[in-house]
Amino acid sequence: MRIRAALVLAILLAGSLPGSAQAPALSGNNPGEQAAFQAQKCQRYREAWSYAVRRRGTEGLSPEFVERHEAFLANGCVTSTKVCPRVKAEFDMANMLVMLGMNAGMSSTFFPFSCAP
């Protein structure tokens, strides 16, 4: 029940983020169009990160988690920087960001969360 309530809350909150409209359809043939959409997704994700930090804070997040996440944002969300959640607070933050991001038009491959070497 707790997970369901958190999911409902995240969906409702995602709709209130600036720029959280449905993602536009891309033709797939225009690199400029793809770059613009990547920048738009990164901005939406940056807003989700800011919202999540304001909402839940960074307590329990390791410096490495925060630094690697900030590096992902600083590189326009296109870097191969991986952010590995290791403790409950980091998993909670990652889950919140994925829910907010998916509702803002990002695909599952967008997110930096991975613990693979």
C-alpha positions in Angstrom: 0.0 0.0 0.0 2.9 2.4 0.8 4.4 1.9 -2.6 1.1 2.5 -4.3 0.6 5.8 -2.3 4.2 6.9 -3.2 3.5 6.1 -6.9 0.3 8.1 -6.9 2.0 11.0 -5.2 4.8 11.0 -7.7 2.4 10.9 -10.7 0.5 13.8 -9.3 3.6 15.8 -8.5 5.2 15.1 -11.9 2.2 16.7 -13.6 2.9 19.9 -11.6 6.5 20.2 -12.7 7.2 22.9 -15.2 7.6 21.5 -18.7 6.1 18.2 -17.7 3.9 18.0 -20.8 3.9 14.8 -22.9 7.1 14.3 -25.0 6.8 15.3 -28.6 7.1 12.6 -31.4 10.4 12.7 -33.2 11.0 11.7 -36.8 14.3 10.1 -35.8 16.1 11.4 -38.9 17.1 14.9 -37.7 20.1 15.1 -35.4 19.2 18.7 -34.4 15.8 17.6 -33.4 17.2 14.8 -31.3 19.7 17.2 -29.6 16.9 19.7 -28.8 14.8 16.9 -27.4 17.7 15.6 -25.3 18.2 19.2 -23.9 14.5 19.4 -23.1 14.5 16.1 -21.3 17.6 17.1 -19.4 16.0 20.3 -18.3 12.9 18.4 -17.2 15.1 16.0 -15.3 17.0 18.8 -13.7 13.7 20.3 -12.5 12.8 16.9 -11.1 16.1 16.6 -9.2 15.6 20.1 -7.8 12.1 19.3 -6.8 13.1 16.0 -5.2 15.9 17.6 -3.2 13.6 20.3 -2.0 10.9 17.7 -1.1 13.0 15.1 0.6 16.4 16.7 1.1 19.8 15.0 0.7 20.0 13.3 4.2 21.2 9.8 3.8 22.7 10.4 0.3 26.4 9.7 0.1 28.6 12.5 -1.3 29.5 10.1 -4.2 25.8 9.7 -5.1 25.2 13.4 -5.1 28.5 14.3 -6.9 28.0 11.7 -9.7 24.4 12.8 -10.1 25.5 16.5 -10.4 28.1 15.4 -13.0 25.4 13.7 -15.0 23.4 17.0 -15.0 26.4 19.2 -15.7 27.2 17.2 -18.8 23.7 17.7 -20.3 22.5 14.3 -19.2 24.4 12.6 -22.0 27.5 11.4 -20.2 28.3 7.8 -19.4 28.5 8.8 -15.7 26.7 6.1 -13.7 25.0 6.8 -10.4 24.9 3.7 -8.1 22.3 3.8 -5.3 23.6 1.7 -2.4 21.5 2.6 0.6 17.8 3.0 1.2 17.8 6.8 0.9 19.6 6.6 -2.4 17.2 4.0 -3.7 14.3 6.1 -2.6 15.7 9.1 -4.4 16.4 7.1 -7.5 12.9 5.7 -7.5 11.4 9.1 -7.1 13.5 10.6 -9.9 12.6 7.7 -12.2 8.8 8.1 -11.6 9.0 11.9 -12.0 11.2 11.5 -15.1 9.0 8.9 -16.8 6.0 11.1 -16.3 7.9 14.0 -17.8 8.6 12.1 -21.0 11.9 10.3 -20.5 12.4 6.7 -21.5 13.8 4.1 -19.2 17.3 4.3 -20.9 17.6 8.1 -20.0 18.4 7.6 -16.3 21.9 7.5 -14.9 21.2 4.8 -12.3 23.4 1.8 -12.7 25.8 -0.2 -10.6 27.3 -2.1 -13.5 31.1 -1.8 -13.8 
